[in-house]
Amino acid sequence: MKKIKITQVKSAIDRPERQKLTLKALGLKKMNASREVESTPQVLGMIQKVSHLLKVEEA
């Protein structure tokens, strides 16, 4: 399965609780934190919900 690299580029402060929980589910805890994840439909949906806070690249 294809891997993608996600990096949190904006803060979760003053965001709705659902967006904070989505970032936590993606494994992002701090600003500029990066993580490589599998490109599954579930993960892509989570990325789409918080895309304004992330930078997405192919790994």
C-alpha positions in Angstrom: 0.0 0.0 0.0 1.1 3.5 -0.8 2.6 5.6 2.1 2.2 9.4 2.5 4.0 11.8 4.8 1.9 14.3 6.8 3.3 17.2 8.6 1.4 19.5 11.0 2.1 23.1 9.9 -0.5 25.0 11.9 -1.5 24.9 15.5 -4.5 23.1 16.9 -5.2 26.0 19.3 -8.6 27.5 18.9 -9.8 24.6 16.7 -12.9 22.5 17.3 -12.4 19.5 19.6 -13.1 17.1 16.7 -10.2 18.5 14.7 -7.9 18.2 17.7 -9.0 14.5 18.1 -8.4 13.9 14.4 -4.8 15.2 14.7 -4.3 13.0 17.7 -5.7 10.0 15.8 -3.2 10.7 12.9 -0.4 10.6 15.5 0.5 14.3 15.4 1.1 16.0 18.7 3.2 19.1 18.0 3.8 21.7 15.4 6.2 20.5 12.6 5.7 16.9 13.7 5.8 14.4 10.8 4.5 10.9 10.3 4.4 8.4 7.5 1.0 6.7 7.3 -0.6 4.2 4.9 -2.9 5.7 2.3 -6.2 4.0 3.3 -9.6 5.5 2.7 -10.0 6.1 6.5 -6.7 8.0 6.8 -7.4 10.0 3.6 -10.8 11.1 5.1 -9.1 12.2 8.3 -6.5 14.1 6.3 -9.2 15.8 4.3 -11.0 17.0 7.5 -7.8 18.8 8.8 -6.1 19.5 5.5 -5.9 23.2 6.4 -3.5 22.3 9.3 -1.3 19.8 7.4 1.2 19.5 4.6 0.9 16.2 2.7 3.6 14.6 0.6 4.2 11.3 -1.0 6.7 9.2 0.9 
